[in-house]
Structure formats: structure tokens, C-alpha cells
Amino acid sequence: LGDYYPLTGINLDESQWIGWQFDRHDLGRGFAMYFRRSKSNYITIESSLRGLDPEAIYQVNFADSGRIQTLSGKDLARMMVTIPKARESLLITYTKKP
């Protein structure tokens, strides 16, 4: 079991993004899933991952592009997320480094 966080408003509006996060604090890992809906004109949104240690370092995998990055919990709590095309998604996984 872990924690669930909505990262955007919960709605059916096709012009808005939707996203959520599942965090396993006990394992130091989790994931966030974002969807840019069909009528959204926004290619980038600011997102705040939650439940993370702001002082810790996390390995972050942007699964759709294969990009791997090292970010602090503080940076993950305020990051820009980009999905270039409407009707596409983005999966981000993260693991706390020892």
C-alpha cells in the first residue's frame, strides 16, 4: 500500500490535463502519470510531486523518452512537465538514492 495524490484538478474537461501520483514512502519510490487531453492547448504544466523528502536525491526516469535524471526532492516538488502533443501521456518513475 502507498499514498495516492491527484496532481491536477479532477475533471472531465478535454481542454485540461489530468495527472496523479502513487508514492511508496516505505520503499522510497513511486510514479506519476500525466495525460494531455485532446483539446488542451498547454504543452507544459507545473507539477508538484508530493510526499518526498526535499533534502533527498532521487533518480527520475521519464519512461516515454528513456531520459534519466537525478533531482532533489525539492526540485520534484516544483517541476515543469511537458507533453508536446495532445492525446499523449507521460510516465515518470522515481527512486530515492541511498
TORKOL-4160 file (C-alpha; in steps of 0.2 Angstrom, whole numbers, padded with zeros to 4 digits, m for minus):
98
<pt num="1" X="0000" Y="0000" Z="0000"/>
<pt num="2" X="0005" Y="0018" Z="m0003"/>
<pt num="3" X="m0001" Y="0036" Z="m0005"/>
<pt num="4" X="m0011" Y="0042" Z="m0019"/>
<pt num="5" X="m0010" Y="0061" Z="m0024"/>
<pt num="6" X="m0020" Y="0070" Z="m0038"/>
<pt num="7" X="m0008" Y="0081" Z="m0046"/>
<pt num="8" X="m0021" Y="0091" Z="m0056"/>
<pt num="9" X="m0039" Y="0095" Z="m0053"/>
<pt num="10" X="m0051" Y="0080" Z="m0056"/>
<pt num="11" X="m0062" Y="0084" Z="m0070"/>
<pt num="12" X="m0069" Y="0078" Z="m0087"/>
<pt num="13" X="m0064" Y="0094" Z="m0096"/>
<pt num="14" X="m0055" Y="0089" Z="m0113"/>
<pt num="15" X="m0045" Y="0106" Z="m0113"/>
<pt num="16" X="m0037" Y="0102" Z="m0096"/>
<pt num="17" X="m0023" Y="0090" Z="m0091"/>
<pt num="18" X="m0025" Y="0076" Z="m0078"/>
<pt num="19" X="m0012" Y="0068" Z="m0068"/>
<pt num="20" X="m0009" Y="0058" Z="m0052"/>
<pt num="21" X="0005" Y="0051" Z="m0041"/>
<pt num="22" X="0007" Y="0035" Z="m0032"/>
<pt num="23" X="0021" Y="0035" Z="m0018"/>
<pt num="24" X="0028" Y="0021" Z="m0008"/>
<pt num="25" X="0036" Y="0031" Z="0006"/>
<pt num="26" X="0042" Y="0015" Z="0014"/>
<pt num="27" X="0051" Y="0010" Z="m0002"/>
<pt num="28" X="0057" Y="0027" Z="m0007"/>
<pt num="29" X="0049" Y="0026" Z="m0024"/>
<pt num="30" X="0034" Y="0029" Z="m0034"/>
<pt num="31" X="0027" Y="0036" Z="m0050"/>
<pt num="32" X="0017" Y="0050" Z="m0058"/>
<pt num="33" X="0006" Y="0048" Z="m0073"/>
<pt num="34" X="0001" Y="0063" Z="m0084"/>
<pt num="35" X="m0011" Y="0064" Z="m0098"/>
<pt num="36" X="m0013" Y="0079" Z="m0110"/>
<pt num="37" X="m0031" Y="0078" Z="m0116"/>
<pt num="38" X="m0037" Y="0080" Z="m0134"/>
<pt num="39" X="m0042" Y="0099" Z="m0133"/>
<pt num="40" X="m0028" Y="0105" Z="m0122"/>
<pt num="41" X="m0018" Y="0120" Z="m0129"/>
<pt num="42" X="m0005" Y="0118" Z="m0115"/>
<pt num="43" X="0011" Y="0109" Z="m0119"/>
<pt num="44" X="0019" Y="0112" Z="m0102"/>
<pt num="45" X="0012" Y="0112" Z="m0084"/>
<pt num="46" X="0020" Y="0115" Z="m0067"/>
<pt num="47" X="0018" Y="0100" Z="m0056"/>
<pt num="48" X="0022" Y="0096" Z="m0038"/>
<pt num="49" X="0026" Y="0078" Z="m0033"/>
<pt num="50" X="0021" Y="0076" Z="m0015"/>
<pt num="51" X="0027" Y="0065" Z="0000"/>
<pt num="52" X="0045" Y="0067" Z="m0005"/>
<pt num="53" X="0060" Y="0071" Z="0006"/>
<pt num="54" X="0065" Y="0089" Z="0000"/>
<pt num="55" X="0083" Y="0085" Z="0005"/>
<pt num="56" X="0085" Y="0068" Z="m0003"/>
<pt num="57" X="0091" Y="0064" Z="m0021"/>
<pt num="58" X="0080" Y="0054" Z="m0032"/>
<pt num="59" X="0084" Y="0045" Z="m0049"/>
<pt num="60" X="0070" Y="0050" Z="m0060"/>
<pt num="61" X="0065" Y="0040" Z="m0076"/>
<pt num="62" X="0055" Y="0048" Z="m0089"/>
<pt num="63" X="0049" Y="0032" Z="m0096"/>
<pt num="64" X="0042" Y="0038" Z="m0113"/>
<pt num="65" X="0058" Y="0046" Z="m0118"/>
<pt num="66" X="0070" Y="0035" Z="m0109"/>
<pt num="67" X="0078" Y="0050" Z="m0101"/>
<pt num="68" X="0085" Y="0048" Z="m0083"/>
<pt num="69" X="0089" Y="0062" Z="m0072"/>
<pt num="70" X="0095" Y="0065" Z="m0054"/>
<pt num="71" X="0084" Y="0078" Z="m0045"/>
<pt num="72" X="0082" Y="0083" Z="m0027"/>
<pt num="73" X="0065" Y="0081" Z="m0018"/>
<pt num="74" X="0064" Y="0100" Z="m0018"/>
<pt num="75" X="0066" Y="0100" Z="m0037"/>
<pt num="76" X="0052" Y="0087" Z="m0039"/>
<pt num="77" X="0041" Y="0097" Z="m0028"/>
<pt num="78" X="0041" Y="0110" Z="m0042"/>
<pt num="79" X="0045" Y="0104" Z="m0059"/>
<pt num="80" X="0039" Y="0108" Z="m0076"/>
<pt num="81" X="0031" Y="0093" Z="m0086"/>
<pt num="82" X="0030" Y="0094" Z="m0105"/>
<pt num="83" X="0019" Y="0083" Z="m0117"/>
<pt num="84" X="0022" Y="0090" Z="m0134"/>
<pt num="85" X="0006" Y="0083" Z="m0142"/>
<pt num="86" X="m0012" Y="0082" Z="m0137"/>
<pt num="87" X="m0019" Y="0065" Z="m0133"/>
<pt num="88" X="m0002" Y="0059" Z="m0126"/>
<pt num="89" X="0004" Y="0054" Z="m0109"/>
<pt num="90" X="0020" Y="0054" Z="m0099"/>
<pt num="91" X="0025" Y="0042" Z="m0085"/>
<pt num="92" X="0038" Y="0047" Z="m0073"/>
<pt num="93" X="0046" Y="0035" Z="m0060"/>
<pt num="94" X="0057" Y="0039" Z="m0046"/>
<pt num="95" X="0068" Y="0031" Z="m0033"/>
<pt num="96" X="0076" Y="0038" Z="m0018"/>
<pt num="97" X="0095" Y="0036" Z="m0018"/>
<pt num="98" X="0104" Y="0030" Z="m0003"/>
